[in-house]
Amino acid sequence: MISTVRAACAGLLLVTGVAPLTAQTADPAERIQLIKVIARDYVYDAPSSVAAGITTIQLVNQGADIHHVSVQELPEGKSVKDFFDATRNGGRAPAWSRSLAQTAIIPNGAEAFLSFRMPPGRYILSCLIPASDGRSHVAKGMYQVITATAPAPARQATRTRPAAAVKRP
């Protein structure tokens, strides 16, 4: 029965011209890095530089308020001031900033995990939630600029040939 269903699906894919989906695979040598981000009321405790690649953020809320973390790309030619100017109205990330990932909103004492691929570049970790006074948490200073650096190229082992034996008559 299962083989009949598989054959029917394969035939349907051939008839419709749709290729089956394949999962994105990572280099087996690539390691997942864990970045711990501590959220306190209106500030993050996070590294300023990380290696580019597969990243898992562990967000831990140690503040009294609810928080989350949004990872926004800071493209070439844009500054942190540009980001703040754009988020001031409405507390939303600017349209020119690509969103890489975002955690759920978590209460005090909770944690959230978020995994994604972080290419080399500059990013802003921000909390875009509005506070009770209507200002977003990022407007109160809850952000962290983080730079993802490309890993150094792997060194390839070079092989040397042994010296040729010289025959003497």
KASUL-V772419 format. One record per pair of residues at least 24 apart in sequence whose C-alpha atoms are under 8 Angstrom apart, sorted by the first residue. I is the first residue (numbers start at 0). GAP is how many residues later the second one is. D is the distance in Angstrom with one decimal. If there is no record, write none. Layout:
i:I gap:GAP d:D
i:I gap:GAP d:D
//
This chain:
i:29 gap:24 d:7.7
i:31 gap:24 d:6.9
i:33 gap:24 d:7.0
i:35 gap:24 d:7.6
i:37 gap:24 d:6.7
i:38 gap:24 d:6.3
i:38 gap:28 d:7.0
i:39 gap:24 d:7.6
i:40 gap:24 d:6.3
i:40 gap:101 d:7.7
i:41 gap:95 d:5.7
i:41 gap:96 d:7.1
i:41 gap:98 d:5.9
i:41 gap:99 d:5.6
i:41 gap:100 d:4.3
i:41 gap:101 d:7.9
i:42 gap:98 d:6.1
i:42 gap:99 d:4.2
i:42 gap:100 d:6.4
i:43 gap:98 d:6.1
i:43 gap:99 d:6.3
i:43 gap:100 d:6.4
i:44 gap:99 d:8.0
i:45 gap:98 d:7.0
i:46 gap:99 d:6.9
i:47 gap:96 d:7.2
i:47 gap:97 d:6.2
i:47 gap:98 d:4.5
i:47 gap:99 d:6.2
i:48 gap:97 d:5.3
i:48 gap:98 d:4.7
i:48 gap:99 d:5.9
i:48 gap:100 d:7.3
i:49 gap:96 d:7.3
i:49 gap:97 d:6.2
i:49 gap:98 d:4.9
i:49 gap:99 d:6.4
i:50 gap:69 d:7.8
i:50 gap:97 d:5.1
i:50 gap:98 d:5.0
i:50 gap:99 d:6.2
i:50 gap:100 d:6.3
i:51 gap:65 d:7.7
i:51 gap:66 d:5.4
i:51 gap:67 d:5.2
i:51 gap:68 d:5.1
i:51 gap:96 d:4.7
i:51 gap:97 d:5.2
i:51 gap:98 d:5.3
i:51 gap:99 d:6.7
i:52 gap:64 d:5.3
i:52 gap:65 d:5.1
i:52 gap:66 d:6.0
i:52 gap:67 d:7.9
i:53 gap:61 d:7.2
i:53 gap:62 d:5.8
i:53 gap:63 d:4.3
i:53 gap:64 d:6.1
i:54 gap:60 d:5.5
i:54 gap:61 d:5.5
i:54 gap:62 d:5.9
i:54 gap:63 d:6.5
i:55 gap:57 d:6.6
i:55 gap:58 d:5.3
i:55 gap:59 d:4.2
i:55 gap:60 d:6.6
i:56 gap:56 d:5.6
i:56 gap:57 d:5.1
i:56 gap:58 d:6.4
i:57 gap:53 d:6.8
i:57 gap:54 d:5.9
i:57 gap:55 d:4.7
i:57 gap:56 d:6.7
i:58 gap:52 d:5.3
i:58 gap:53 d:5.2
i:58 gap:54 d:6.3
i:59 gap:49 d:7.1
i:59 gap:50 d:6.1
i:59 gap:51 d:4.4
i:59 gap:52 d:6.8
i:60 gap:45 d:7.0
i:60 gap:46 d:6.7
i:60 gap:47 d:5.3
i:60 gap:48 d:5.4
i:60 gap:49 d:5.7
i:60 gap:50 d:6.1
i:61 gap:46 d:5.8
i:61 gap:47 d:5.8
i:62 gap:45 d:5.7
i:62 gap:46 d:7.8
i:63 gap:43 d:7.8
i:63 gap:44 d:5.5
i:64 gap:42 d:6.7
i:64 gap:43 d:6.4
i:65 gap:39 d:6.5
i:65 gap:40 d:5.5
i:65 gap:41 d:4.5
i:65 gap:42 d:6.2
i:66 gap:38 d:5.5
i:66 gap:39 d:5.6
i:66 gap:40 d:6.7
i:66 gap:60 d:6.4
i:66 gap:62 d:6.9
i:67 gap:34 d:7.4
i:67 gap:35 d:5.7
i:67 gap:36 d:6.0
i:67 gap:37 d:4.7
i:67 gap:38 d:6.2
i:67 gap:58 d:7.9
i:67 gap:59 d:5.6
i:67 gap:60 d:7.8
i:67 gap:61 d:7.6
i:68 gap:33 d:5.7
i:68 gap:34 d:5.6
i:68 gap:35 d:8.0
i:68 gap:56 d:6.0
i:68 gap:57 d:5.5
i:68 gap:58 d:5.2
i:68 gap:59 d:7.9
i:69 gap:29 d:7.4
i:69 gap:30 d:7.9
i:69 gap:31 d:6.0
i:69 gap:32 d:4.3
i:69 gap:33 d:6.6
i:69 gap:54 d:7.8
i:69 gap:55 d:5.5
i:69 gap:56 d:5.2
i:69 gap:57 d:6.2
i:69 gap:58 d:7.5
i:70 gap:28 d:6.0
i:70 gap:29 d:5.5
i:70 gap:30 d:5.3
i:70 gap:31 d:6.1
i:70 gap:52 d:6.5
i:70 gap:53 d:5.9
i:70 gap:54 d:4.8
i:70 gap:55 d:6.7
i:71 gap:25 d:6.0
i:71 gap:26 d:5.7
i:71 gap:27 d:4.5
i:71 gap:28 d:5.9
i:71 gap:29 d:7.5
i:71 gap:51 d:5.4
i:71 gap:52 d:5.2
i:71 gap:53 d:6.5
i:71 gap:54 d:7.8
i:72 gap:24 d:5.4
i:72 gap:25 d:5.2
i:72 gap:26 d:6.3
i:72 gap:27 d:7.0
i:72 gap:48 d:7.5
i:72 gap:49 d:6.2
i:72 gap:50 d:4.4
i:72 gap:51 d:6.5
i:73 gap:24 d:7.8
i:73 gap:47 d:7.7
i:73 gap:48 d:5.3
i:73 gap:49 d:5.0
i:73 gap:50 d:6.6
i:74 gap:46 d:7.8
i:74 gap:47 d:7.1
i:79 gap:65 d:8.0
i:83 gap:54 d:7.9
i:83 gap:55 d:7.1
i:86 gap:52 d:7.8
i:87 gap:48 d:7.9
i:87 gap:51 d:6.7
i:90 gap:37 d:5.7
i:90 gap:38 d:7.3
i:90 gap:39 d:7.1
i:90 gap:44 d:7.5
i:90 gap:45 d:5.4
i:90 gap:47 d:7.7
i:90 gap:48 d:7.8
i:91 gap:36 d:6.5
i:92 gap:35 d:7.7
i:117 gap:30 d:7.0
i:118 gap:29 d:6.8
i:118 gap:31 d:7.7
i:119 gap:27 d:7.4
i:119 gap:28 d:4.7
i:119 gap:29 d:5.0
i:119 gap:30 d:5.3
i:120 gap:26 d:5.8
i:120 gap:27 d:5.3
i:120 gap:28 d:6.7
i:121 gap:24 d:5.9
i:121 gap:25 d:4.5
i:121 gap:26 d:6.3
i:122 gap:24 d:6.2
i:122 gap:25 d:7.8
//
